[in-house]
Amino acid sequence: MKILVSACLLGVPCRYDGKSKKHPEVEALRAQGYELIPVCPEVQGGLSTPRPPAERQGDGRVVNREGTDVTAQYQAGAEIALNTAREQGCELAILKERSPSCGSGEIYDGTFTGQLIPGDGVAAHRLRQAGIKVLGESQVETIQ
């Protein structure tokens, strides 16, 4: 089975801060026979690494800490992630929790204060709309 995975969870330094969030349990899925397909919707949507942190606003826009609206880049990256999932035949995605792009179930509230609210990142939402199951990295143990 092929699984779409946030590239930062596989050790790619593509996060806003120029770092990765390598997750050994995600990487261990390879040894279990899964093919991991890395994506970074933010970079693939045209944003640089590093970049100012961004958060989804209540109206659905994504704005970075400097006040720049980066919604178009997030939407473009979400479409690229969806197209990759479709081309590769992925029915499951494991994405970086709390990210404005990849977060699933819980994201930052748009105030840059560290407050979390229920919601999905732009790419996670788009993948779910298309019928792809989305999990966060803390849910890896549920894969069987």
Secondary structure, DSSP 4 states (H G I P E B T S, - for coil): -EEEEEGGGGT---STTS-----HHHHTTGGGTPEEEEE-HHHHTT--SS---EEE-TTS-EEETTS-B-HHHHHHHHHHHHHHHHHHT--EEEE-TB-TTT--SEEE-SSSSS-EEE---HHHHHHHHTT-EEEEGGGGGG--
